[in-house]
Amino acid sequence: MKEKVLKAIQDDYPDAFAWCYGCGRLNKDGHHFRTGWEDEQTDEQTRTIYTPRPEHIAIPGFVYGGLIASLIDCHGTGSAALALHRKNGHEVGDGVEPPRFVTASLNLEFVKPTPNDVPLMAVGTIHEIHPKKWRIETEVFALDKLCARGEVIAVVMPSTFTSKE
């Protein structure tokens, strides 16, 4: 497994939208999830890799479910941003601000206890529902074993979120 996502969509989010506790690069206390293409040559799947910290435990040795939910949530909205950005003719790092998404729905299933202190890999499959609405199916693996799966319905962030009124 690759240890890190090199080209993450979150790197291109404008500063005003880079504060999410899960994926915001400017939130010093956050997780800093990074979502990129599994394979830069295709747009079939996305990937986020994250190693839980010791304080992310439910019981000793296992990750608490809230971290998994946060991982699936941020991976889903990041995956939708990657997909729409590419559909619009752009790539991560090309200097064009990517679209931002918010979560309309988050569903998850815990398949088995997730071990702590090992890298987790979220792998997403993207389905366009509407030009402004995307469904992302995500599977979370630890040590190559499926531990959780989830689905995010992500919608383009409403312009009212960007106004200062």
Secondary structure, DSSP 8 states (H G I E B T S, - for coil): --S--SS-GGGGS-GGG---TTT-TT-TTS----EEESSTT--SEEEEEE---TT-EEETTEE-HHHHHHHHHHHHHHHHHHHHHHHTT--TTSS-----EEEEEEEEEE-S--BSSS-EEEEEEEEEEETTEEEEEEEEEETTEEEEEEEEEEEE--HHHH---
